Amino acid sequence: MQISIEQIERTVARMVDAWDRGDATAYASQFTEDATYVIFAGIVSHGREAIRRDHVPVLTKWKKGSRMRVSIKSIRHISEDTAVVLSEGGVSKRAAIPLDKVQTFVFARQDSGEWLCAAFQNTKKNKLMTWFNDRASNSSMM
């Protein structure tokens, strides 16, 4: 089972580019027609058109002029046509974009060979909970 890491990385790069340009249509085009998109606040978009529609106000009002950063941490194949991608990401209008979210993507290879996102989950990092977890993990190792 060979998945093209480069193809998935290119799809993520197209997502970032579309966000940076404020283009909700181009952003949504990187998702399958029936994709599920869950943001850190628990809001769910079902389908490419809903993802596009829901991102219009985000990209033209609330986060207008922002840029996106995504750092892929792992790509794991489930089958020849399915991959789970774990990343850290963030959005900001500042020069330095913090990686303050953990994201899970499920990518599906289309009949065309292109990899699109079929499911996305975005979770905001909680610094206090991370500290407690790290502290508990380290104390159990002693």
C-alpha positions in Angstrom: 0.0 0.0 0.0 1.7 3.1 -1.2 0.1 6.5 -0.5 1.6 9.6 -1.9 2.8 11.7 1.0 3.7 14.4 -1.5 0.1 14.4 -2.9 -1.4 14.8 0.5 1.1 17.5 1.4 0.1 19.3 -1.8 -3.6 19.1 -0.9 -2.8 20.6 2.5 -0.7 23.3 0.8 -3.6 24.2 -1.4 -5.8 24.5 1.7 -3.3 26.9 3.3 -3.0 28.9 0.0 -6.8 29.2 -0.4 -7.1 30.3 3.3 -4.3 32.9 2.9 -6.1 34.3 -0.2 -9.5 34.4 1.6 -11.0 32.1 -1.1 -13.7 29.9 0.5 -14.5 28.2 -2.8 -10.9 27.1 -3.3 -10.6 26.1 0.3 -13.7 23.9 0.2 -12.6 22.3 -3.1 -9.9 20.4 -1.2 -12.7 18.5 0.6 -14.8 15.6 -0.7 -18.5 16.3 -1.7 -19.7 14.6 1.5 -16.9 15.7 3.8 -17.4 16.3 7.6 -15.7 19.4 9.0 -15.6 19.9 12.8 -14.1 23.1 14.3 -12.8 23.5 17.8 -16.1 25.1 19.0 -18.0 21.9 18.1 -19.6 23.4 15.0 -20.1 20.8 12.2 -20.3 21.4 8.5 -21.6 18.5 6.3 -20.5 18.5 2.7 -18.3 20.6 0.5 -20.9 23.2 -0.2 -21.6 23.7 3.6 -17.8 24.0 4.2 -17.6 26.7 1.5 -20.7 28.5 2.8 -19.6 28.4 6.4 -16.1 29.7 5.5 -17.3 32.8 3.5 -18.0 34.9 6.7 -14.9 33.4 8.4 -12.6 34.5 5.5 -14.4 37.8 4.7 -15.2 39.0 8.2 -13.9 37.3 11.4 -10.5 36.0 10.1 -10.2 38.3 7.1 -6.5 38.9 6.2 -5.4 36.0 8.4 -2.9 33.3 7.3 -2.9 29.6 8.1 0.0 27.4 9.2 -0.2 23.6 9.2 2.6 21.3 10.4 2.0 17.7 9.5 3.2 15.3 12.3 2.2 12.0 10.8 0.5 10.4 7.8 -0.8 6.8 8.4 -2.4 4.7 5.7 -5.6 2.9 6.5 -5.9 1.4 3.0 -4.6 2.2 -0.4 -7.2 5.0 -0.8 -7.4 6.3 2.8 -5.0 8.1 5.1 -5.2 9.6 8.5 -3.1 12.8 8.9 -2.3 14.3 12.3 -1.1 17.9 12.3 -0.7 21.0 14.4 -2.0 24.2 13.0 -3.0 27.8 13.6 -4.5 30.9 12.0 -3.3 34.4 12.8 -3.0 37.9 11.4 0.4 38.2 13.1 3.8 37.4 11.5 4.3 34.4 13.7 1.4 31.9 13.5 1.2 29.8 16.6 0.5 26.1 16.3 -2.3 26.2 18.9 -4.6 23.5 17.5 -4.3 19.8 17.0 -6.0 18.5 13.8 -7.0 15.2 12.4 -7.7 14.8 8.7 -9.0 11.7 6.9 -7.9 11.8 3.3 -9.5 9.8 0.5 -8.0 9.1 -2.9 -10.5 10.0 -5.6 -11.0 8.2 -8.9 -8.9 10.9 -10.5 -6.0 10.0 -8.2 -6.3 13.3 -6.3 -6.3 13.1 -2.5 -9.1 15.1 -0.8 -10.1 15.5 2.8 -13.2 13.5 3.8 -13.2 14.4 7.5 -11.5 17.1 9.6 -11.4 17.6 13.3 -9.8 20.7 14.8 -9.1 20.9 18.6 -7.7 23.9 20.4 -4.8 23.1 22.7 -5.4 23.8 26.3 -2.1 24.8 27.9 -3.2 24.1 31.5 -4.5 20.6 30.6 -1.3 19.9 28.6 0.8 20.9 31.6 -1.2 18.7 34.0 -1.0 15.8 31.6 2.8 16.2 31.1 3.3 16.4 34.9 1.2 13.3 35.5 3.0 11.4 32.8 6.4 12.4 34.1 5.6 11.6 37.7 4.4 8.1 36.7 7.7 7.4 35.1 9.7 8.0 38.3 
